[in-house]
Amino acid sequence: MNEQDTQFLEYVVKALVDNPGDVKIARTVDEMGVLMTLSVNPADMGKIIGRMGNTAKAIRTLLRVVGMKNNARVNLKINEPEGGMRKESPALSNTPVMKSVDEAMADLKI
């Protein structure tokens, strides 16, 4: 088994995070290709994902290049840790935020 992709991912991720001991990588192979599952310390999630997901996107692109070198399709899944700091914005949720008439009028400052 060629596990250069695992070594590469481990090297890159451990260089980015503050808690390299908490980095865990699971590698599975099936008919669709190689799936790398990454788990990191919750405090390090922002460093792995980056602004607007750019760091994660770059890591995925580099993993695909490593995979092409080895004639394999490599995908990366980043596990969201328990107790992650992700907060759902009211604008993104499916439930509408209802305001009273008085609150709406106060917002308009009429």
Beta strands, then each sheet from edge to edge (+ up, - down):
strand 1: 24-30
strand 2: 33-39
strand 3: 74-78
sheet 1: 1+ 2- 3-
end
